[in-house]
């Protein structure tokens, strides 16, 4: 398990934990499979923004596997 601040570490199909916009204050994480990478820059201090297979969008906190 690694952090999600580098775009190069994240690929479509990976299982990740993300924090949704509405959950940023509580830090509640949601798990899912990456469908799209939305952040264009190589890194982001708060995590790379992705869209999961179920359509939810958030910033990656943990990459599983």
C-alpha positions, 0 to 999 in steps of 0.5 A: 500500500502506497500513497497517492500523490504521484500520477505515475503510480496510479493506473486504470484498474488499480484498487484504491482508497479515495476521499470524496469532496464531502468527506474531506473534513472527516477523512472518511475513505471510499474504496474502488477501482480506478476508471479515469485519472483526472489530475493532469500534473505529475504530482499533487500534495493532497492526492491525485484526483480519480474517477472510480468505476462506480462514478465517484470522484475523489483524491487517492489516499492509498493504493492497494496491491 
